Structures are given as C-alpha cells and as structure tokens.
Amino acid sequence: MIYYLSMNKLEGFLTTQQAADKAGISRQGLYFWINKGWLLTHRIGSTVLIHIDDLEKAKAKADKNREGKRIYGKRRSELAKE
C-alpha cells in the first residue's frame, strides 16, 4: 500500500523557498547554512523540508557569526560608534 503525504499536513515544516523567505535570505544562502551543518533538513521524496525550530536556531547562529565579523580590523559595532 502506498501512502501519500500532503504538504499542508506537515505542520511546522517549510520548503526551502519558504524557509529562505522566512529567514530573509536567498535559497543559495539557505543551502550554504545546510552545507555548513547549521541547518538540519528532512527529505520526503524529492522535497527538502526544514523544521521551523531548526530554522530559528540556524538564523540565530548565522546572526551571531555575522555579529563578530571584522571589517578592516574593526568590529561593525566599533564602526557604528565612529
């Protein structure tokens, strides 16, 4: 017997495009997070799904990583003070 899952019955899961839109990044950026190991994915057939809680964790990690980046030897927060 074959069971079919409807996308609307998978509450809490987003497609890659939906997840990218929610995170405010491109799909390529989302796949960057996946390849870095920041984001866990689930696959049903050829559809890649992302749980919303995992997306929030990855977004927080990316924001934290971005916050510490230095521009020409100074942190962005230091540049904002000048």
VMD Tcl script that draws the C-alpha trace (Angstrom):
set ca {
  {0.00 0.00 0.00}
  {1.26 3.50 -0.85}
  {0.61 6.42 1.45}
  {0.76 9.97 0.18}
  {1.54 12.88 2.44}
  {0.00 16.22 1.76}
  {2.30 19.23 2.31}
  {-0.40 21.04 4.29}
  {-0.49 18.20 6.84}
  {3.19 18.63 7.71}
  {2.75 21.37 10.29}
  {5.94 23.03 11.43}
  {7.84 22.19 8.25}
  {8.77 24.56 5.43}
  {10.07 24.03 1.91}
  {13.47 25.51 1.11}
  {11.89 28.53 -0.60}
  {9.53 29.16 2.30}
  {12.39 28.81 4.80}
  {14.62 31.18 2.80}
  {11.82 33.76 2.61}
  {11.16 33.47 6.35}
  {14.88 33.84 7.16}
  {15.24 36.76 4.76}
  {17.95 35.11 2.66}
  {18.21 33.52 -0.77}
  {17.81 29.79 -1.37}
  {21.54 29.67 -2.12}
  {22.19 31.21 1.30}
  {19.93 28.59 2.87}
  {21.88 25.80 1.17}
  {25.07 27.42 2.49}
  {23.66 27.03 6.02}
  {22.76 23.41 5.25}
  {26.25 22.64 3.90}
  {27.87 24.31 6.95}
  {25.85 21.96 9.17}
  {23.87 24.80 10.76}
  {20.55 23.57 9.45}
  {19.04 20.09 9.62}
  {16.86 19.00 6.71}
  {14.31 16.25 6.14}
  {13.54 14.76 2.76}
  {10.26 13.35 1.54}
  {10.74 12.10 -1.97}
  {12.47 14.91 -3.84}
  {11.18 17.61 -1.48}
  {13.58 19.02 1.11}
  {11.81 20.18 4.27}
  {13.08 22.24 7.17}
  {11.51 22.33 10.61}
  {10.74 25.86 11.76}
  {12.56 25.37 15.10}
  {15.71 24.29 13.26}
  {15.44 27.36 11.03}
  {15.25 29.67 14.06}
  {18.35 28.04 15.58}
  {20.29 28.37 12.32}
  {19.23 32.01 11.94}
  {20.43 32.77 15.48}
  {23.75 31.05 14.75}
  {24.18 32.99 11.49}
  {23.35 36.28 13.24}
  {25.85 35.52 15.99}
  {28.50 34.61 13.42}
  {27.81 37.76 11.41}
  {27.92 39.95 14.52}
  {31.53 39.04 15.27}
  {32.86 39.67 11.76}
  {35.52 42.33 11.46}
  {35.72 44.91 8.72}
  {39.28 46.18 8.17}
  {40.34 45.09 11.65}
  {37.36 46.64 13.46}
  {34.09 45.14 14.57}
  {30.97 46.52 12.97}
  {29.81 47.77 16.35}
  {33.04 49.79 16.64}
  {32.49 51.27 13.19}
  {28.97 52.37 14.15}
  {30.37 54.42 17.04}
  {32.67 56.42 14.75}
}
mol new
graphics top color blue
foreach p $ca { graphics top sphere $p radius 0.5 }
foreach p [lrange $ca 0 end-1] q [lrange $ca 1 end] { graphics top cylinder $p $q radius 0.2 }
display resetview
